[in-house]
Amino acid sequence: MDGQQANDGGGREFQRVADELRFRMTNGTYPEKSFLPSQRDLAEELGVSRDTVQRALRELVDEGWIESKQGSGSRVIKTQRIQSSAPKATRSRRGMTLEFLVGEAFEQSEVTLDVYTLTSESLYWLIQQQAHRIRSRSISPQRITLRMLLPAEQQTLPYPRVKGDPQDTRLRERLHGITERHTKSLRESLGALKTEGWVPTVDVEIRRAPLTPTFKLYMFNGMEALHGPYEVIERNIALDSGEEITALDVLGLGATLTHHIKDEDPDSAGSIFVGSMQKWFNSVWELLSEKT
């Protein structure tokens, strides 16, 4: 293991660790003000070297997720915030999280999930969690329908990009690679639930639209919406080559999201918001998007 860990500091392993820690901070595993496990424990659990863990932690410090002090460890100072008008009875005991809302949706017999996002990365991790629950027989949906809207591949996006050099295509290519990798894994993960007999019907369709996502949108079973703007930030990004560059990027995980519920009153704020966002999604899906 030590020999393997000594050579694992490439961009993919470093990003994998950073992604996993971000996900844990947004799903309540590491709540705000808590301390992360030690670097040694994280390296052992995730099968990487301490150097790789240290690189991931430095990125999380740069992004404002954690603060690290010599001898004190790494403390979480930012998590995924969700503001909701939902009754307290529907909230998780640990507080409402994106994972909790997706989990609630997957507890239904028929799951319908419409997603508009910059990349498929966050959704991939969320679906992996639900696939594990299905295989452990904790839940048993009979039909899963996923529609996801991503930006058109040929579109020049304003972010992420190298600060001061919008003509540099390296971050655009990196974004395409991340999206392609997670989109493929997402299709395979959901498809396996059907072929292995866990879920009788699985429909997955991913389309691309000529729009720059300025917000993230999740629609759950036509009854709930989770919406949040992408916040533009400046941060350092490590490429697979090991080079670190200053980038203008957006904050997806960690941005504040608002939760809205469609209720029995068609004129309530929640019903109007959910209905209008569903109409918006359907209009882009049907009139602007193209199949991938």
Legacy VTK file of the C-alpha trace (Angstrom):
# vtk DataFile Version 3.0
C-alpha trace
ASCII
DATASET POLYDATA
POINTS 292 float
0.000 0.000 0.000
2.800 2.451 0.897
4.422 1.943 -2.485
1.133 2.625 -4.214
0.428 5.692 -2.102
3.820 7.173 -2.842
2.827 7.615 -6.472
-0.805 8.607 -6.147
-0.444 12.370 -6.108
-1.783 12.920 -9.626
-4.594 15.317 -10.337
-7.319 12.689 -10.459
-6.565 11.210 -7.028
-6.145 14.640 -5.489
-9.444 15.803 -6.987
-11.180 12.578 -5.943
-10.224 13.176 -2.318
-11.250 16.831 -2.451
-14.583 15.900 -4.061
-15.285 13.250 -1.440
-14.579 15.662 1.416
-16.774 18.364 -0.155
-19.574 15.850 -0.483
-19.247 14.787 3.138
-19.381 18.405 4.276
-22.576 18.994 2.303
-24.420 15.820 3.343
-23.958 16.334 7.062
-21.188 13.771 7.643
-18.853 16.607 8.686
-21.134 19.404 9.959
-20.063 23.010 10.390
-17.594 23.555 13.283
-16.672 19.857 13.360
-13.136 18.609 12.733
-12.132 16.377 9.846
-10.393 13.087 10.635
-6.615 13.256 10.824
-4.592 13.254 7.615
-3.321 9.792 8.480
-6.849 8.430 8.960
-8.107 10.025 5.729
-5.145 8.646 3.778
-5.784 5.164 5.148
-9.537 5.276 4.518
-9.304 6.697 0.994
-6.278 4.654 -0.056
-3.992 7.574 -0.900
-0.810 9.142 0.440
-0.738 11.892 3.043
0.725 14.186 0.358
-2.464 13.722 -1.678
-4.635 14.419 1.368
-2.604 17.551 2.099
-3.093 18.831 -1.460
-6.842 18.255 -1.175
-6.968 20.055 2.175
-5.057 23.027 0.758
-7.668 23.348 -1.980
-10.492 23.210 0.564
-8.763 25.950 2.573
-8.456 28.093 -0.580
-12.168 27.588 -1.283
-13.147 28.529 2.253
-14.520 25.134 3.307
-12.097 24.526 6.176
-9.456 26.221 8.265
-6.328 24.354 9.230
-4.008 25.145 12.115
-0.806 23.353 13.003
-1.521 20.949 15.819
-5.280 21.580 15.787
-6.397 19.774 12.637
-8.870 20.958 10.008
-12.175 22.485 11.122
-15.219 22.831 8.848
-16.287 26.459 8.476
-18.705 26.140 5.530
-21.359 23.594 4.535
-24.226 23.372 2.045
-26.935 25.732 3.266
-30.559 25.088 2.378
-33.248 27.590 3.278
-36.670 25.967 3.248
-40.296 26.859 3.817
-41.036 23.160 4.467
-42.739 22.182 7.753
-40.303 21.070 10.438
-41.780 17.562 10.316
-40.234 17.002 6.893
-36.739 17.987 7.950
-33.860 15.711 8.794
-32.832 15.590 12.417
-29.344 16.635 11.330
-30.778 19.513 9.295
-31.923 19.584 5.714
-29.286 18.571 3.165
-29.259 17.917 -0.562
-28.627 14.232 0.121
-31.648 14.138 2.465
-33.965 15.639 -0.176
-32.750 13.280 -2.899
-33.130 10.398 -0.462
-36.736 11.405 0.295
-37.508 11.483 -3.422
-36.044 7.989 -3.917
-38.237 6.596 -1.161
-41.233 6.965 -3.497
-42.364 4.130 -5.773
-41.921 6.377 -8.835
-38.955 8.739 -8.809
-38.880 11.695 -11.194
-35.813 13.915 -11.089
-35.222 16.898 -13.379
-31.821 18.564 -13.020
-30.268 21.661 -14.591
-26.591 22.053 -13.709
-23.131 23.022 -14.927
-21.702 19.515 -14.485
-23.017 16.082 -13.509
-20.480 15.673 -10.710
-22.702 16.408 -7.684
-25.578 14.354 -9.061
-23.316 11.358 -9.638
-22.336 11.224 -5.970
-25.961 11.605 -4.879
-27.151 8.803 -7.149
-24.375 6.533 -5.889
-25.729 6.963 -2.378
-29.245 5.996 -3.486
-27.982 3.012 -5.504
-26.343 1.709 -2.339
-29.631 2.091 -0.439
-31.481 0.206 -3.169
-28.975 -2.672 -3.189
-29.156 -2.901 0.602
-32.968 -3.130 0.265
-33.501 0.002 2.357
-35.652 1.435 -0.442
-37.297 -0.139 -3.491
-38.418 2.324 -6.161
-40.197 0.726 -9.120
-39.422 3.430 -11.661
-36.655 6.032 -11.909
-36.856 8.805 -14.498
-33.965 11.242 -14.762
-33.764 14.196 -17.139
-30.620 16.307 -16.936
-29.800 19.516 -18.784
-26.138 20.460 -19.283
-24.566 23.330 -21.267
-23.807 22.631 -24.925
-20.348 21.138 -25.428
-19.355 23.610 -28.158
-20.408 26.594 -26.070
-17.728 28.943 -24.743
-18.549 29.380 -21.069
-17.381 32.343 -18.979
-16.362 29.943 -16.213
-14.287 28.147 -15.292
-11.457 29.988 -17.010
-7.900 31.061 -16.355
-7.874 34.462 -14.689
-6.540 37.110 -17.055
-6.473 34.808 -20.084
-9.962 33.888 -21.371
-8.391 32.336 -24.486
-6.668 29.610 -22.442
-8.740 26.456 -23.033
-7.232 24.180 -20.382
-9.937 24.680 -17.782
-12.658 24.332 -20.407
-11.150 21.000 -21.454
-10.875 19.956 -17.817
-14.563 20.765 -17.275
-15.540 18.694 -20.314
-13.483 15.787 -19.026
-15.064 15.912 -15.555
-18.566 16.147 -17.024
-18.001 13.339 -19.516
-16.560 11.045 -16.863
-19.356 11.553 -14.349
-22.102 11.506 -16.976
-20.885 8.143 -18.260
-20.649 6.774 -14.709
-24.116 8.119 -13.911
-25.648 6.334 -16.889
-23.850 3.108 -15.999
-24.836 3.294 -12.333
-28.547 3.773 -13.040
-28.508 1.322 -15.931
-27.024 -1.362 -13.696
-29.965 -1.048 -11.295
-32.235 -2.098 -14.143
-30.083 -4.825 -15.693
-29.419 -6.380 -12.279
-33.138 -6.428 -11.523
-33.184 -3.937 -8.658
-35.468 -1.401 -10.374
-37.940 -2.586 -13.060
-37.923 0.637 -15.094
-35.083 3.157 -15.437
-35.187 6.016 -17.952
-32.159 8.312 -18.196
-31.899 11.101 -20.754
-29.218 13.767 -20.796
-29.476 16.734 -23.107
-27.415 19.848 -23.765
-28.746 23.366 -24.216
-26.988 26.518 -25.525
-27.221 28.251 -22.152
-24.696 29.242 -19.501
-25.969 27.909 -16.169
-26.208 30.782 -13.709
-28.107 28.645 -11.224
-28.533 25.001 -10.210
-32.000 23.436 -10.204
-33.320 20.132 -8.866
-36.997 19.199 -9.372
-38.182 16.287 -7.211
-41.248 14.304 -8.367
-42.867 17.476 -9.696
-43.611 18.569 -6.123
-40.407 20.132 -4.800
-37.736 22.408 -6.190
-34.231 23.148 -4.974
-32.729 26.258 -6.548
-29.526 28.206 -6.040
-27.310 30.629 -7.954
-23.733 29.830 -8.880
-21.408 32.202 -7.044
-18.331 33.237 -9.039
-15.125 32.852 -7.039
-11.393 33.111 -7.565
-9.449 30.010 -6.603
-6.398 27.934 -7.443
-6.966 24.774 -9.484
-4.424 21.984 -9.830
-4.243 20.403 -13.284
-3.434 16.729 -13.877
0.100 17.842 -14.730
0.507 19.175 -11.197
0.552 22.806 -12.323
-1.605 25.144 -10.245
-3.328 28.039 -11.972
-5.504 30.883 -10.717
-9.013 30.491 -12.037
-12.387 32.167 -12.080
-14.764 29.373 -11.161
-18.204 28.946 -9.640
-19.282 27.620 -6.276
-21.805 24.818 -6.698
-21.443 22.677 -3.599
-21.427 25.097 -0.704
-23.687 27.697 -2.296
-26.932 28.495 -0.510
-29.946 26.715 -2.009
-33.619 27.506 -1.494
-36.186 24.738 -1.083
-39.776 25.154 -2.308
-42.766 22.802 -2.010
-45.909 22.658 -4.127
-48.888 22.396 -1.784
-52.668 22.249 -2.051
-52.945 26.008 -2.539
-52.198 26.818 -6.205
-51.610 30.464 -5.255
-49.064 29.807 -2.501
-45.497 31.005 -3.009
-44.205 27.429 -3.061
-46.752 26.200 -5.616
-46.106 29.140 -7.902
-42.327 28.742 -7.725
-42.352 24.984 -8.339
-44.848 25.342 -11.181
-42.929 28.144 -12.902
-39.568 26.359 -12.661
-41.087 23.126 -13.995
-42.500 25.061 -16.971
-39.110 26.696 -17.534
-37.325 23.327 -17.455
-39.838 21.733 -19.818
-39.599 24.634 -22.281
-35.795 24.451 -22.494
-35.913 20.648 -22.675
-38.420 20.576 -25.512
-37.404 23.635 -27.546
-33.709 24.352 -27.014
-31.933 21.161 -25.964
-30.346 18.441 -28.077
-29.822 14.785 -27.192
-26.330 13.574 -26.384
LINES 1 293
292 0 1 2 3 4 5 6 7 8 9 10 11 12 13 14 15 16 17 18 19 20 21 22 23 24 25 26 27 28 29 30 31 32 33 34 35 36 37 38 39 40 41 42 43 44 45 46 47 48 49 50 51 52 53 54 55 56 57 58 59 60 61 62 63 64 65 66 67 68 69 70 71 72 73 74 75 76 77 78 79 80 81 82 83 84 85 86 87 88 89 90 91 92 93 94 95 96 97 98 99 100 101 102 103 104 105 106 107 108 109 110 111 112 113 114 115 116 117 118 119 120 121 122 123 124 125 126 127 128 129 130 131 132 133 134 135 136 137 138 139 140 141 142 143 144 145 146 147 148 149 150 151 152 153 154 155 156 157 158 159 160 161 162 163 164 165 166 167 168 169 170 171 172 173 174 175 176 177 178 179 180 181 182 183 184 185 186 187 188 189 190 191 192 193 194 195 196 197 198 199 200 201 202 203 204 205 206 207 208 209 210 211 212 213 214 215 216 217 218 219 220 221 222 223 224 225 226 227 228 229 230 231 232 233 234 235 236 237 238 239 240 241 242 243 244 245 246 247 248 249 250 251 252 253 254 255 256 257 258 259 260 261 262 263 264 265 266 267 268 269 270 271 272 273 274 275 276 277 278 279 280 281 282 283 284 285 286 287 288 289 290 291
